[in-house]
């Protein structure tokens, strides 16, 4: 799931900043070898946090994933200014991702991280929340029963009434 989100995020950012190299990079941004003549935008998954389950007997939990997007720019003036590049990143990801990744991205922070050897580095931290659903084993060894049960997404039952789930129900 993380790899699929990362792939969608990289594609979205590459479309928004075509003048830069855009790629996933798992290492520290300061170790990235910048070879592109203008600069790069690298994405890095930083981890996630799980909220308590929504119900005591259901292990379905909100999971918030954090991503660090790092701009590495050789020139602060062209083809885009650094601030314009930061805004392009924000506009590309803020509130994007519901259909593509399962949760809309939120902006958390951006910052100037420094300049070294003619490369200016800025970071943007974003997050999005998904629903973490555990793997489920077949009920009493019956995979068909599991398939029927997992198709139910929500049931609204008045207090005190009984619902029977089964064939023909």
N, C-alpha and C positions, 0 to 999 in steps of 0.2 A: 504494500500500500504506500509506503514512504517513497519508494522508487517511482511509482506512477504519479504521485503528487509532484515530485521533483522534476520529472520529465515534462509535465504540463506547465509547471512554473517556468522552466528554462525556455520552453517554446513561446510562452506569453511574453517574457522579457526580451527574447531575441527579436520578436516582431516589433516591440516598442522601441528598441535601441539597435537598429540594423547596422549602425556604423561601428559597433563594438563587438568583440568576441563575447559571447554569452555561453557559459557552461557551468556544470556542476563541478564543485571542487571540495573534497572532504577535508583537506588539510587546512592549516592556519593560513589566512589570507596573505600574511607577510611572506610565506614560503612559495606563493604562486609565481611561476616563471612567466612573466608577461612578454609575449612575442608579437602580439598584434601592434601595428604601428600607431594606432590611436588610443587603444585601451581595452579594458575588459570589464565585464560584470560577472562575478562568480557567485554561485549560490551554495549555501552550506546548511544542511539540516543540523540543528543544535540540540535537539531532544524534545521531549514532550512531558507533560504533566497530566495526571489523571485526576478527575474530580471523583468524589464519592459516588457509588452507584445510585441510580434514580430510585430504586426500591430495594429493601433489604434482601429479598430473595431473587433478585434479577441482577446479574452482573453486567448490565449494559451501563457503560460509563462515558461521560464526556471526556474527550482527550484533546488537549490543546498542544499543537505542534508549533515549534519556533524555528524560524529560518533567518539566517543572516545573509543579506545580499550586500556584496562589497563591490563598489565601483573603484576601478584602478584607471586613472586618467593620465596620459602623458602630457596633455596640453589643457590648461584650464579655459582656454578661449575658443578652440575650434575642435571638431565641427559643432559641438554643443558646449556651452559653458557648464561648469560643474553643477551649479544650482539647477540649470535646466535638465541635466541628466538625472539629478535627484528627483525632480518633479516628474519626469517621464517614468521613473521607477514607481513612484507613488501612484500615479494615475493608472499604470498598468496593473497593479495588484490590489489597491485598496478596494474592498468590497467585491473583488472578483473571486471566482472559484467555486461557487455553489454547485454548478452543474459539472464542472471539470474535476473538482477535487473533493466534493462533498461538504465543503464549508467555506464561507467567505473569509477572505484575508482581512486582518486588521493591522493597522500601522501601530508600532510600539515606540520606535525611536529612530532617529538618524543622527549621524555624528561625523565630524571630520576626525580622521584617525591619524593623520600625519602625512608627511611628504619625505620621500627618500629617493635619491638617484634620479630625480626628474619625474617621479611617479607620485601623484596625489591619490590618497586613499580615503574614501568615504564609506560608511556602513549604514545600512538600513535594516532594522530588525522588524520582522512581521510575524504574525501568528494566525492560526485558524483552528477552529474547534470542530472535531468530528465526533461521531459516536463510535466508541470501541465496543464491538460485539464479540463475545468469546466464541471459540470453536465449540460446536455442540455435537455430542455423540448421539447415535441413534437411540431412541427410547426403547428399552427392552429388546435391543437388537433389530428393531423394525425400521429401516430407513424410510419406508413409505409413510409411516406415522410421523416421523420427524419432518418430512417434507410437507405434510398437510398442516402440521402445527406451526411451522415457521412461516407459512404464508399469511398467517394472521398477524396484522401489524397493530391494530388497536381495536378494542371492544369497549363500548360504553354500556354498562349494565347498571340499572337502578339498584340501589341498596336493597338487599333482601331477596332479589330475584336470582334464579339459577339459569345458567346457560349450558346447554349440552352441545359439545363439539364432536362431530363424527361424520360418517358418510351420510350424505343427504341433508346435513344440517346447514 
